[in-house]
Amino acid sequence: MVARHAPAIRCSLATRLLLAASVAIGCCVLAYVVDVSEMLDSGLEATNLSSKHKSKVVTAVLDTTYTDALLNMTMRLRTIEYAILRMQQQQKQQQQQQQQDVHAQKSTAATQSSGAGKNDMDSDSDSNDEGFDTEKEEKEQRQLILYDEEKKTYRRWRPDYRCGKLVLPLPDSEPVECDPAGDAPCCSSLGWCGITAAHCNCVGCFDYRTKS
């Protein structure tokens, strides 16, 4: 029974790296908040404030500390996610190059043994596979941008923070944008929406808050 269900819970190396980083950063944030709390308690003991006022001070400081720590954690996780995405893209390119090399070798062997007939069949099969993948991606894209088939209306951004030319274009053939009024209005050169300098002020980035 265990061997039968084992493949269902396997995850990719990128997912394991992201989970490990999340746990590590979460532990650091928790330790930081605990240290701040202990320093506050020891510092307030020497004051003449009442217990009620001390509690309010601790609550206010911890709220601010937690918010800052959570924002820092979010930015770090996004940075890790971008690095993993870049690694996956490079791996995909290598796999595509290997597949092209294999197809070239097969085509050469087929030409030498039985002519170009088999090569034509392989080309048709590859074209059908690519068409199927594109059709599936277009369907998913339309769901993400809330495309209305009757009114021909849609959003110009996706809720999964993907953007730019690394995803399928919008129905008007323009690149997917980022929500200019949201928390991630800029598109980075890696095709992700965010609000850091790596999203808004880099070569290849675009800030949709400034779009006319």
MDTraj code that builds the backbone (N, CA, C; nanometers):
import mdtraj as md
import numpy as np

residues = "MET VAL ALA ARG HIS ALA PRO ALA ILE ARG CYS SER LEU ALA THR ARG LEU LEU LEU ALA ALA SER VAL ALA ILE GLY CYS CYS VAL LEU ALA TYR VAL VAL ASP VAL SER GLU MET LEU ASP SER GLY LEU GLU ALA THR ASN LEU SER SER LYS HIS LYS SER LYS VAL VAL THR ALA VAL LEU ASP THR THR TYR THR ASP ALA LEU LEU ASN MET THR MET ARG LEU ARG THR ILE GLU TYR ALA ILE LEU ARG MET GLN GLN GLN GLN LYS GLN GLN GLN GLN GLN GLN GLN GLN ASP VAL HIS ALA GLN LYS SER THR ALA ALA THR GLN SER SER GLY ALA GLY LYS ASN ASP MET ASP SER ASP SER ASP SER ASN ASP GLU GLY PHE ASP THR GLU LYS GLU GLU LYS GLU GLN ARG GLN LEU ILE LEU TYR ASP GLU GLU LYS LYS THR TYR ARG ARG TRP ARG PRO ASP TYR ARG CYS GLY LYS LEU VAL LEU PRO LEU PRO ASP SER GLU PRO VAL GLU CYS ASP PRO ALA GLY ASP ALA PRO CYS CYS SER SER LEU GLY TRP CYS GLY ILE THR ALA ALA HIS CYS ASN CYS VAL GLY CYS PHE ASP TYR ARG THR LYS SER".split()
xyz = np.array([
    [0.0827, -0.1209, 0.0000],
    [0.0000, 0.0000, 0.0000],
    [0.0864, 0.1263, 0.0000],
    [0.1947, 0.1227, 0.0770],
    [0.2813, 0.2399, 0.0840],
    [0.3482, 0.2664, -0.0497],
    [0.3962, 0.1585, -0.1132],
    [0.4636, 0.1749, -0.2422],
    [0.3678, 0.2252, -0.3490],
    [0.2391, 0.1877, -0.3394],
    [0.1423, 0.2293, -0.4402],
    [0.1137, 0.3785, -0.4310],
    [0.1080, 0.4333, -0.3080],
    [0.0708, 0.5731, -0.2923],
    [0.1913, 0.6660, -0.2828],
    [0.3126, 0.6110, -0.2806],
    [0.4312, 0.6947, -0.2661],
    [0.4452, 0.7989, -0.3772],
    [0.4248, 0.7663, -0.5084],
    [0.4422, 0.8675, -0.6128],
    [0.3490, 0.9864, -0.5986],
    [0.2337, 0.9691, -0.5345],
    [0.1369, 1.0783, -0.5247],
    [0.1850, 1.1898, -0.4340],
    [0.2787, 1.1607, -0.3410],
    [0.3241, 1.2630, -0.2465],
    [0.4652, 1.3110, -0.2796],
    [0.5219, 1.2633, -0.3904],
    [0.6530, 1.3121, -0.4291],
    [0.6416, 1.4533, -0.4837],
    [0.7458, 1.5338, -0.4570],
    [0.7449, 1.6702, -0.5077],
    [0.8794, 1.6984, -0.5733],
    [0.8844, 1.8021, -0.6556],
    [1.0049, 1.8343, -0.7299],
    [1.1107, 1.8933, -0.6384],
    [1.2333, 1.8972, -0.6888],
    [1.3426, 1.9561, -0.6127],
    [1.3156, 2.1032, -0.5841],
    [1.2585, 2.1750, -0.6820],
    [1.2291, 2.3172, -0.6621],
    [1.1287, 2.3364, -0.5482],
    [1.0274, 2.2492, -0.5430],
    [0.9278, 2.2602, -0.4362],
    [0.9899, 2.2326, -0.3010],
    [1.0767, 2.1307, -0.2949],
    [1.1416, 2.0999, -0.1672],
    [1.2319, 2.2136, -0.1215],
    [1.3032, 2.2759, -0.2154],
    [1.3888, 2.3891, -0.1806],
    [1.3069, 2.5063, -0.1281],
    [1.1934, 2.5327, -0.1941],
    [1.1089, 2.6437, -0.1515],
    [1.0485, 2.6171, -0.0139],
    [1.0058, 2.4931, 0.0109],
    [0.9504, 2.4586, 0.1415],
    [1.0571, 2.4690, 0.2509],
    [1.1769, 2.4199, 0.2212],
    [1.2850, 2.4277, 0.3194],
    [1.3201, 2.5722, 0.3516],
    [1.3253, 2.6570, 0.2482],
    [1.3551, 2.7985, 0.2706],
    [1.2447, 2.8653, 0.3517],
    [1.1187, 2.8288, 0.3236],
    [1.0064, 2.8857, 0.3976],
    [1.0155, 2.8520, 0.5461],
    [1.0470, 2.7253, 0.5755],
    [1.0582, 2.6829, 0.7150],
    [1.1730, 2.7553, 0.7844],
    [1.2879, 2.7636, 0.7154],
    [1.4049, 2.8281, 0.7749],
    [1.3797, 2.9759, 0.8027],
    [1.3215, 3.0464, 0.7041],
    [1.2941, 3.1884, 0.7226],
    [1.1874, 3.2087, 0.8286],
    [1.0858, 3.1205, 0.8306],
    [0.9820, 3.1312, 0.9331],
    [1.0388, 3.1153, 1.0729],
    [1.1325, 3.0217, 1.0911],
    [1.1961, 3.0027, 1.2225],
    [1.2758, 3.1266, 1.2622],
    [1.3459, 3.1851, 1.1649],
    [1.4229, 3.3069, 1.1947],
    [1.3314, 3.4214, 1.2350],
    [1.2204, 3.4365, 1.1634],
    [1.1252, 3.5434, 1.1968],
    [1.0669, 3.5221, 1.3352],
    [1.0299, 3.3972, 1.3681],
    [0.9747, 3.3672, 1.4991],
    [1.0756, 3.3976, 1.6092],
    [1.2024, 3.3568, 1.5884],
    [1.3059, 3.3833, 1.6879],
    [1.3277, 3.5331, 1.7066],
    [1.3209, 3.6069, 1.5956],
    [1.3390, 3.7522, 1.6034],
    [1.2263, 3.8173, 1.6840],
    [1.1022, 3.7759, 1.6584],
    [0.9880, 3.8321, 1.7322],
    [0.9977, 3.7978, 1.8802],
    [1.0407, 3.6762, 1.9122],
    [1.0566, 3.6365, 2.0530],
    [1.1636, 3.7201, 2.1208],
    [1.2767, 3.7444, 2.0527],
    [1.3842, 3.8265, 2.1096],
    [1.3352, 3.9683, 2.1370],
    [1.2596, 4.0241, 2.0424],
    [1.2062, 4.1594, 2.0621],
    [1.1119, 4.1632, 2.1813],
    [1.0287, 4.0598, 2.1946],
    [0.9355, 4.0536, 2.3065],
    [1.0091, 4.0474, 2.4405],
    [1.1144, 3.9667, 2.4462],
    [1.1905, 3.9546, 2.5708],
    [1.2613, 4.0851, 2.6042],
    [1.3170, 4.1528, 2.5041],
    [1.3828, 4.2808, 2.5302],
    [1.2838, 4.3856, 2.5772],
    [1.1635, 4.3841, 2.5211],
    [1.0604, 4.4778, 2.5656],
    [1.0214, 4.4528, 2.7106],
    [1.0031, 4.3253, 2.7450],
    [0.9639, 4.2922, 2.8821],
    [1.0691, 4.3368, 2.9830],
    [1.1970, 4.3097, 2.9494],
    [1.3031, 4.3486, 3.0420],
    [1.3185, 4.4999, 3.0491],
    [1.2969, 4.5696, 2.9381],
    [1.3097, 4.7144, 2.9381],
    [1.1968, 4.7837, 3.0110],
    [1.0753, 4.7287, 3.0006],
    [0.9594, 4.7923, 3.0640],
    [0.9524, 4.7655, 3.2135],
    [1.0260, 4.6675, 3.2619],
    [1.0238, 4.6384, 3.4052],
    [1.0789, 4.7534, 3.4880],
    [1.1703, 4.8303, 3.4284],
    [1.2322, 4.9409, 3.5008],
    [1.1508, 5.0692, 3.4933],
    [1.0371, 5.0674, 3.4237],
    [0.9534, 5.1868, 3.4108],
    [0.8425, 5.1858, 3.5143],
    [0.7744, 5.3001, 3.5250],
    [0.6644, 5.3138, 3.6203],
    [0.5277, 5.2953, 3.5549],
    [0.5274, 5.2410, 3.4345],
    [0.4009, 5.2228, 3.3651],
    [0.3190, 5.1138, 3.4319],
    [0.1887, 5.1261, 3.4208],
    [0.1002, 5.0233, 3.4749],
    [0.1037, 4.9007, 3.3842],
    [0.0529, 4.7910, 3.4370],
    [0.0521, 4.6672, 3.3580],
    [-0.0278, 4.6832, 3.2308],
    [-0.1369, 4.7595, 3.2381],
    [-0.2223, 4.7805, 3.1214],
    [-0.1462, 4.8574, 3.0142],
    [-0.0745, 4.9644, 3.0557],
    [0.0020, 5.0432, 2.9584],
    [0.1182, 4.9634, 2.9017],
    [0.1836, 4.8840, 2.9878],
    [0.2920, 4.7994, 2.9385],
    [0.2413, 4.7028, 2.8316],
    [0.1226, 4.6453, 2.8566],
    [0.0653, 4.5519, 2.7613],
    [0.0371, 4.6193, 2.6282],
    [-0.0136, 4.7437, 2.6324],
    [-0.0412, 4.8160, 2.5085],
    [0.0875, 4.8449, 2.4316],
    [0.1933, 4.8843, 2.5050],
    [0.3206, 4.9137, 2.4393],
    [0.3768, 4.7886, 2.3725],
    [0.3751, 4.6760, 2.4461],
    [0.4261, 4.5508, 2.3913],
    [0.3466, 4.5092, 2.2685],
    [0.2129, 4.5211, 2.2766],
    [0.1280, 4.4823, 2.1636],
    [0.1560, 4.5665, 2.0399],
    [0.1697, 4.6986, 2.0592],
    [0.1939, 4.7882, 1.9464],
    [0.3286, 4.7595, 1.8802],
    [0.4318, 4.7412, 1.9637],
    [0.5651, 4.7163, 1.9083],
    [0.5698, 4.5810, 1.8369],
    [0.5086, 4.4794, 1.8977],
    [0.5100, 4.3462, 1.8365],
    [0.4305, 4.3437, 1.7063],
    [0.3193, 4.4205, 1.7007],
    [0.2428, 4.4276, 1.5754],
    [0.3293, 4.4834, 1.4625],
    [0.4001, 4.5929, 1.4930],
    [0.4875, 4.6528, 1.3926],
    [0.6013, 4.5595, 1.3545],
    [0.6605, 4.4968, 1.4571],
    [0.7716, 4.4040, 1.4318],
    [0.7268, 4.2858, 1.3473],
    [0.6091, 4.2320, 1.3794],
    [0.5582, 4.1173, 1.3055],
    [0.5290, 4.1537, 1.1598],
    [0.4712, 4.2732, 1.1398],
    [0.4394, 4.3173, 1.0036],
    [0.5670, 4.3336, 0.9216],
    [0.6685, 4.3989, 0.9804],
    [0.7955, 4.4168, 0.9094],
    [0.8624, 4.2838, 0.8809],
    [0.8603, 4.1948, 0.9802],
    [0.9236, 4.0638, 0.9620],
    [0.8517, 3.9826, 0.8547],
    [0.7184, 3.9901, 0.8532],
    [0.6411, 3.9165, 0.7531],
    [0.6681, 3.9688, 0.6130],
    [0.6795, 4.1032, 0.5993],
    [0.7107, 4.1616, 0.4689],
    [0.8491, 4.1181, 0.4234],
    [0.9439, 4.1190, 0.5164],
    [1.0797, 4.0756, 0.4840],
    [1.0815, 3.9299, 0.4407],
    [1.0045, 3.8471, 0.5119],
    [0.9965, 3.7052, 0.4789],
    [0.9359, 3.6853, 0.3402],
    [0.8328, 3.7635, 0.3086],
    [0.7676, 3.7528, 0.1781],
    [0.8637, 3.7882, 0.0648],
    [0.9390, 3.8974, 0.0844],
    [1.0342, 3.9385, -0.0176],
    [1.1436, 3.8334, -0.0378],
    [1.1902, 3.7730, 0.0733],
    [1.2942, 3.6709, 0.0620],
    [1.2421, 3.5472, -0.0132],
    [1.1180, 3.5082, 0.0182],
    [1.0603, 3.3919, -0.0493],
    [1.0413, 3.4180, -0.1981],
    [1.0014, 3.5400, -0.2320],
    [0.9857, 3.5725, -0.3738],
    [1.1198, 3.5692, -0.4456],
    [1.2257, 3.6183, -0.3771],
    [1.3585, 3.6130, -0.4365],
    [1.4006, 3.4684, -0.4626],
    [1.3742, 3.3818, -0.3637],
    [1.4056, 3.2397, -0.3804],
    [1.3235, 3.1807, -0.4951],
    [1.1965, 3.2213, -0.5030],
    [1.1088, 3.1698, -0.6087],
    [1.1602, 3.2113, -0.7464],
    [1.2085, 3.3354, -0.7584],
    [1.2619, 3.3815, -0.8864],
    [1.3861, 3.3009, -0.9248],
    [1.4716, 3.2734, -0.8239],
    [1.5926, 3.1955, -0.8511],
    [1.5571, 3.0543, -0.8966],
    [1.4572, 2.9943, -0.8312],
    [1.4139, 2.8597, -0.8696],
    [1.3527, 2.8612, -1.0093],
    [1.2733, 2.9649, -1.0385],
    [1.2133, 2.9769, -1.1719],
    [1.3213, 2.9862, -1.2790],
    [1.4238, 3.0651, -1.2511],
    [1.5329, 3.0792, -1.3472],
    [1.6023, 2.9448, -1.3687],
    [1.6224, 2.8711, -1.2597],
    [1.6858, 2.7402, -1.2693],
    [1.5994, 2.6445, -1.3519],
    [1.4676, 2.6496, -1.3286],
    [1.3776, 2.5631, -1.4046],
    [1.3781, 2.5989, -1.5529],
    [1.3849, 2.7294, -1.5826],
    [1.3875, 2.7714, -1.7229],
    [1.5146, 2.7213, -1.7919],
    [1.6271, 2.7321, -1.7223],
    [1.7526, 2.6842, -1.7799],
    [1.7474, 2.5334, -1.8012],
    [1.6888, 2.4613, -1.7035],
    [1.6775, 2.3168, -1.7170],
    [1.5862, 2.2799, -1.8335],
    [1.4775, 2.3561, -1.8494],
    [1.3851, 2.3297, -1.9596],
    [1.4524, 2.3532, -2.0939],
    [1.5340, 2.4601, -2.1011],
    [1.6053, 2.4881, -2.2252],
    [1.7038, 2.3758, -2.2584],
    [1.7710, 2.3245, -2.1550],
    [1.8638, 2.2141, -2.1776],
    [1.7902, 2.0899, -2.2259],
    [1.6729, 2.0623, -2.1646],
    [1.5950, 1.9470, -2.2072],
    [1.5463, 1.9625, -2.3505],
    [1.5028, 2.0835, -2.3856],
    [1.4578, 2.1070, -2.5226],
    [1.5728, 2.0878, -2.6216],
    [1.6927, 2.1349, -2.5832],
    [1.8075, 2.1180, -2.6716],
    [1.8416, 1.9705, -2.6884],
    [1.8335, 1.8937, -2.5783],
    [1.8593, 1.7506, -2.5861],
    [1.7572, 1.6804, -2.6741],
    [1.6292, 1.7212, -2.6594],
    [1.5250, 1.6617, -2.7424],
    [1.5477, 1.6930, -2.8905],
    [1.5895, 1.8161, -2.9177],
    [1.6174, 1.8529, -3.0573],
    [1.7329, 1.7701, -3.1138],
    [1.8354, 1.7473, -3.0302],
    [1.9483, 1.6667, -3.0752],
    [1.9041, 1.5235, -3.1045],
    [1.8172, 1.4696, -3.0150],
    [1.7671, 1.3330, -3.0345],
    [1.6847, 1.3245, -3.1618],
    [1.5971, 1.4243, -3.1836],
    [1.5142, 1.4248, -3.3051],
    [1.6016, 1.4334, -3.4298],
    [1.7087, 1.5134, -3.4221],
    [1.7974, 1.5274, -3.5376],
    [1.8668, 1.3948, -3.5694],
    [1.9087, 1.3251, -3.4649],
    [1.9736, 1.1961, -3.4854],
    [1.8758, 1.0942, -3.5448],
    [1.7512, 1.0935, -3.4908],
    [1.6509, 1.0008, -3.5434],
    [1.6180, 1.0325, -3.6889],
    [1.6097, 1.1616, -3.7204],
    [1.5774, 1.2004, -3.8583],
    [1.6866, 1.1561, -3.9542],
    [1.8108, 1.1709, -3.9114],
    [1.9231, 1.1290, -3.9964],
    [1.9205, 0.9779, -4.0205],
    [1.8958, 0.9029, -3.9114],
    [1.8912, 0.7565, -3.9242],
    [1.7748, 0.7129, -4.0109],
    [1.6581, 0.7809, -3.9950],
    [1.5414, 0.7432, -4.0746],
    [1.5623, 0.7726, -4.2222],
    [1.6305, 0.8848, -4.2497],
    [1.6565, 0.9207, -4.3888],
    [1.7480, 0.8193, -4.4568],
    [1.8461, 0.7740, -4.3825],
    [1.9402, 0.6780, -4.4393],
    [1.8762, 0.5413, -4.4621],
    [1.7796, 0.5030, -4.3755],
    [1.7217, 0.3682, -4.3850],
    [1.5964, 0.3616, -4.4722],
    [1.5074, 0.4568, -4.4562],
    [1.3799, 0.4445, -4.5285],
    [1.3332, 0.5734, -4.5935],
    [1.4217, 0.6714, -4.6079],
    [1.3836, 0.7942, -4.6753],
    [1.3200, 0.8945, -4.5807],
    [1.2530, 0.9913, -4.6394],
    [1.2003, 1.1030, -4.5612],
    [1.0586, 1.0803, -4.5114],
    [0.9962, 0.9627, -4.5411],
    [0.8570, 0.9417, -4.4991],
    [0.8394, 0.9434, -4.3487],
    [0.9291, 0.8742, -4.2781],
    [0.9172, 0.8681, -4.1326],
    [0.9403, 1.0050, -4.0695],
    [1.0309, 1.0846, -4.1306],
    [1.0564, 1.2190, -4.0770],
    [0.9314, 1.3048, -4.0825],
    [0.8531, 1.2924, -4.1912],
    [0.7301, 1.3705, -4.2031],
    [0.6307, 1.3331, -4.0938],
    [0.6221, 1.2033, -4.0644],
    [0.5305, 1.1589, -3.9592],
    [0.5724, 1.2132, -3.8233],
    [0.7027, 1.2132, -3.7938],
    [0.7521, 1.2671, -3.6675],
    [0.7208, 1.4159, -3.6558],
    [0.7376, 1.4877, -3.7700],
    [0.7102, 1.6309, -3.7673],
    [0.5632, 1.6584, -3.7398],
    [0.4743, 1.5808, -3.8014],
    [0.3318, 1.5981, -3.7775],
    [0.2966, 1.5706, -3.6324],
    [0.3573, 1.4684, -3.5736],
    [0.3297, 1.4343, -3.4344],
    [0.3738, 1.5461, -3.3418],
    [0.4934, 1.6011, -3.3680],
    [0.5431, 1.7106, -3.2852],
    [0.4524, 1.8320, -3.2962],
    [0.4056, 1.8614, -3.4182],
    [0.3188, 1.9773, -3.4375],
    [0.1879, 1.9603, -3.3620],
    [0.1335, 1.8383, -3.3632],
    [0.0090, 1.8136, -3.2912],
    [0.0271, 1.8318, -3.1409],
    [0.1413, 1.7833, -3.0864],
    [0.1682, 1.7983, -2.9442],
    [0.1798, 1.9448, -2.9054],
    [0.2516, 2.0238, -2.9879],
    [0.2671, 2.1652, -2.9590],
    [0.1327, 2.2373, -2.9646],
    [0.0490, 2.2000, -3.0630],
    [-0.0825, 2.2625, -3.0730],
    [-0.1689, 2.2318, -2.9527],
    [-0.1601, 2.1076, -2.9022],
    [-0.2379, 2.0698, -2.7841],
    [-0.1939, 2.1497, -2.6625],
    [-0.0611, 2.1640, -2.6438],
    [-0.0105, 2.2397, -2.5291],
    [-0.0539, 2.3860, -2.5369],
    [-0.0455, 2.4442, -2.6557],
    [-0.0850, 2.5845, -2.6721],
    [-0.2333, 2.6028, -2.6437],
    [-0.3151, 2.5114, -2.6911],
    [-0.4594, 2.5204, -2.6672],
    [-0.4909, 2.5106, -2.5176],
    [-0.4204, 2.4235, -2.4483],
    [-0.4417, 2.4087, -2.3038],
    [-0.3999, 2.5347, -2.2291],
    [-0.2870, 2.5943, -2.2686],
    [-0.2396, 2.7158, -2.2036],
    [-0.3344, 2.8334, -2.2295],
    [-0.3874, 2.8414, -2.3525],
    [-0.4804, 2.9492, -2.3847],
    [-0.6082, 2.9376, -2.3019],
    [-0.6567, 2.8157, -2.2820],
    [-0.7762, 2.7949, -2.2005],
    [-0.7514, 2.8377, -2.0562],
    [-0.6364, 2.7998, -2.0035],
    [-0.6024, 2.8392, -1.8666],
    [-0.5859, 2.9907, -1.8560],
    [-0.5236, 3.0505, -1.9576],
    [-0.5039, 3.1949, -1.9587],
    [-0.6373, 3.2693, -1.9536],
    [-0.7337, 3.2254, -2.0312],
    [-0.8635, 3.2923, -2.0353],
    [-0.9379, 3.2799, -1.9024],
    [-0.9179, 3.1700, -1.8346],
    [-0.9793, 3.1560, -1.7021],
    [-0.9160, 3.2525, -1.6028],
    [-0.7854, 3.2700, -1.6106],
    [-0.7152, 3.3567, -1.5160],
    [-0.7484, 3.5039, -1.5372],
    [-0.7690, 3.5444, -1.6626],
    [-0.7966, 3.6861, -1.6887],
    [-0.9468, 3.7139, -1.6965],
    [-1.0290, 3.6141, -1.6602],
    [-1.1760, 3.6306, -1.6572],
    [-1.2282, 3.6738, -1.7945],
    [-1.1897, 3.6024, -1.8972],
    [-1.2308, 3.6375, -2.0325],
    [-1.3789, 3.6081, -2.0537],
    [-1.4533, 3.7095, -2.1030],
    [-1.5946, 3.6956, -2.1335],
    [-1.6091, 3.6765, -2.2843],
    [-1.6510, 3.5563, -2.3242],
    [-1.6579, 3.5231, -2.4659],
    [-1.7591, 3.6100, -2.5403],
    [-1.8689, 3.6449, -2.4754],
    [-1.9736, 3.7239, -2.5417],
    [-1.9347, 3.8713, -2.5520],
    [-1.8891, 3.9277, -2.4401],
    [-1.8564, 4.0709, -2.4382],
    [-1.7129, 4.0997, -2.4842],
    [-1.6323, 3.9952, -2.4944],
    [-1.4922, 4.0103, -2.5333],
    [-1.4155, 4.0999, -2.4358],
    [-1.4505, 4.0913, -2.3071],
    [-1.3818, 4.1695, -2.2048],
    [-1.2951, 4.0773, -2.1195],
    [-1.1927, 4.1356, -2.0586],
    [-1.1014, 4.0565, -1.9766],
    [-1.0116, 4.1499, -1.8952],
    [-0.9511, 4.0928, -1.7903],
    [-0.8508, 4.1664, -1.7142],
    [-0.7172, 4.1593, -1.7869],
    [-0.6314, 4.2568, -1.7603],
    [-0.5022, 4.2596, -1.8272],
    [-0.3920, 4.1995, -1.7397],
    [-0.4278, 4.1464, -1.6226],
    [-0.3301, 4.0823, -1.5346],
    [-0.3847, 3.9501, -1.4830],
    [-0.2959, 3.8672, -1.4317],
    [-0.3319, 3.7348, -1.3814],
    [-0.3145, 3.7308, -1.2293],
    [-0.3990, 3.6544, -1.1596],
    [-0.3888, 3.6470, -1.0133],
    [-0.2693, 3.5661, -0.9636],
    [-0.1986, 3.4938, -1.0529],
    [-0.0835, 3.4145, -1.0102],
    [0.0478, 3.4929, -1.0213],
    [0.0375, 3.6266, -1.0482],
    [0.1528, 3.7172, -1.0513],
    [0.2464, 3.6920, -1.1702],
    [0.2043, 3.6126, -1.2708],
    [0.2843, 3.5955, -1.3916],
    [0.2566, 3.7119, -1.4857],
    [0.3577, 3.7520, -1.5610],
    [0.3411, 3.8672, -1.6500],
    [0.4477, 3.8629, -1.7595],
    [0.4388, 3.9595, -1.8508],
    [0.5406, 3.9763, -1.9534],
    [0.5322, 3.8750, -2.0667],
    [0.6439, 3.8548, -2.1322],
    [0.6483, 3.7732, -2.2526],
    [0.6792, 3.6266, -2.2259],
    [0.6949, 3.5888, -2.0977],
    [0.7203, 3.4486, -2.0658],
    [0.5914, 3.3683, -2.0548],
    [0.4767, 3.4348, -2.0669],
    [0.3474, 3.3668, -2.0691],
    [0.2756, 3.4051, -2.1981],
    [0.1675, 3.3363, -2.2272],
    [0.0920, 3.3668, -2.3491],
    [0.0434, 3.5114, -2.3478],
    [0.0394, 3.5765, -2.4639],
    [-0.0093, 3.7150, -2.4682],
    [-0.1595, 3.7230, -2.4445],
    [-0.2057, 3.8436, -2.4204],
    [-0.3483, 3.8692, -2.4025],
    [-0.4207, 3.8542, -2.5369],
    [-0.5532, 3.8504, -2.5360],
    [-0.6271, 3.8378, -2.6626],
    [-0.5957, 3.9465, -2.7651],
    [-0.5482, 4.0644, -2.7184],
    [-0.5123, 4.1702, -2.8126],
    [-0.3651, 4.1625, -2.8529],
    [-0.3008, 4.0474, -2.8228],
    [-0.1605, 4.0197, -2.8600],
    [-0.0595, 4.1017, -2.7808],
    [-0.1046, 4.1723, -2.6786],
    [-0.0137, 4.2466, -2.5916],
    [0.0301, 4.1579, -2.4750],
    [0.1487, 4.1882, -2.4143],
    [0.1953, 4.1061, -2.3006],
    [0.1019, 4.1186, -2.1802],
    [0.0991, 4.0141, -2.0983],
    [0.0218, 4.0173, -1.9741],
    [0.0813, 4.1232, -1.8810],
    [-0.0036, 4.2031, -1.8172],
    [0.0409, 4.3125, -1.7322],
    [0.0290, 4.2754, -1.5837],
    [0.0633, 4.3709, -1.4973],
    [0.0435, 4.3588, -1.3532],
    [-0.0631, 4.4595, -1.3103],
    [-0.1308, 4.4299, -1.2015],
    [-0.2371, 4.5168, -1.1523],
    [-0.1750, 4.6471, -1.1010],
    [-0.1987, 4.7610, -1.1704],
    [-0.1358, 4.8867, -1.1281],
    [-0.1869, 4.9371, -0.9933],
    [-0.3031, 4.8899, -0.9513],
    [-0.3592, 4.9326, -0.8233],
    [-0.3399, 4.8281, -0.7141],
    [-0.2693, 4.7195, -0.7446],
    [-0.2499, 4.6125, -0.6484],
    [-0.1190, 4.6256, -0.5721],
    [-0.0828, 4.5185, -0.5008],
    [0.0393, 4.5191, -0.4207],
    [0.1615, 4.4768, -0.4996],
    [0.1444, 4.4462, -0.6285],
    [0.2567, 4.4055, -0.7127],
    [0.2378, 4.4661, -0.8518],
    [0.2620, 4.5971, -0.8679],
    [0.2289, 4.6654, -0.9939],
    [0.3375, 4.6603, -1.1008],
    [0.4541, 4.6018, -1.0680],
    [0.5656, 4.6028, -1.1635],
    [0.5960, 4.4616, -1.2129],
    [0.6373, 4.4513, -1.3390],
    [0.6719, 4.3223, -1.3989],
    [0.8228, 4.3143, -1.4150],
    [0.8846, 4.2109, -1.3570],
    [1.0293, 4.1950, -1.3657],
    [1.0684, 4.1308, -1.4983],
    [1.1986, 4.1276, -1.5236],
    [1.2484, 4.0665, -1.6470],
    [1.2313, 3.9156, -1.6467],
    [1.2041, 3.8570, -1.5278],
    [1.1805, 3.7130, -1.5182],
    [1.0333, 3.6775, -1.5349],
    [0.9470, 3.7795, -1.5524],
    [0.8066, 3.7524, -1.5780],
    [0.7221, 3.7350, -1.4537],
    [0.7562, 3.8076, -1.3444],
    [0.6782, 3.8007, -1.2206],
    [0.6442, 3.9421, -1.1746],
    [0.5225, 3.9586, -1.1209],
    [0.4796, 4.0866, -1.0673],
    [0.5312, 4.1046, -0.9248],
    [0.5673, 4.2274, -0.8902],
    [0.6153, 4.2579, -0.7557],
    [0.6263, 4.4077, -0.7378],
    [0.6920, 4.4513, -0.6291],
    [0.7019, 4.5945, -0.6020],
    [0.8419, 4.6325, -0.5556],
    [0.9377, 4.5395, -0.5629],
    [1.0737, 4.5698, -0.5216],
    [1.1495, 4.6352, -0.6368],
    [1.2738, 4.6775, -0.6067],
    [1.3564, 4.7379, -0.7114],
    [1.3849, 4.6387, -0.8230],
    [1.3883, 4.5095, -0.7894],
    [1.4127, 4.4064, -0.8912],
    [1.2949, 4.3902, -0.9859],
    [1.1801, 4.4467, -0.9498],
    [1.0614, 4.4409, -1.0352],
    [1.0369, 4.5721, -1.1095],
    [1.0719, 4.6836, -1.0457],
    [1.0317, 4.8144, -1.0984],
    [1.1458, 4.8940, -1.1617],
    [1.2708, 4.8705, -1.1179],
    [1.3804, 4.9590, -1.1595],
    [1.4946, 4.8856, -1.2279],
    [1.4685, 4.7708, -1.2870],
    [1.5758, 4.6953, -1.3509],
    [1.5618, 4.7033, -1.5030],
    [1.6642, 4.6551, -1.5709],
    [1.6589, 4.6487, -1.7172],
    [1.5580, 4.5422, -1.7582],
    [1.4612, 4.5806, -1.8369],
    [1.3575, 4.4873, -1.8788],
    [1.2349, 4.4883, -1.7902],
    [1.2394, 4.5636, -1.6795],
    [1.1221, 4.5737, -1.5901],
    [1.0237, 4.6786, -1.6437],
    [0.9021, 4.6720, -1.5953],
    [0.8023, 4.7711, -1.6350],
    [0.7096, 4.7993, -1.5178],
    [0.6941, 4.9286, -1.4849],
    [0.6060, 4.9734, -1.3767],
    [0.4737, 5.0161, -1.4385],
    [0.3682, 4.9372, -1.4178],
    [0.2384, 4.9668, -1.4803],
    [0.1638, 5.0809, -1.4110],
    [0.2163, 5.1303, -1.2993],
    [0.1581, 5.2508, -1.2389],
    [0.1835, 5.3736, -1.3232],
    [0.2851, 5.3665, -1.4063],
    [0.3205, 5.4828, -1.4898],
    [0.2651, 5.4706, -1.6310],
    [0.1911, 5.3624, -1.6580],
    [0.1359, 5.3437, -1.7928],
    [0.0246, 5.4446, -1.8157],
    [0.0308, 5.5117, -1.9293],
    [-0.0700, 5.6141, -1.9601],
    [-0.1984, 5.5497, -2.0083],
])
top = md.Topology()
chain = top.add_chain()
for i, resn in enumerate(residues, 1):
    res = top.add_residue(resn, chain, resSeq=i)
    for name in ("N", "CA", "C"):
        top.add_atom(name, md.element.get_by_symbol(name[0]), res)
traj = md.Trajectory(xyz[None], top)
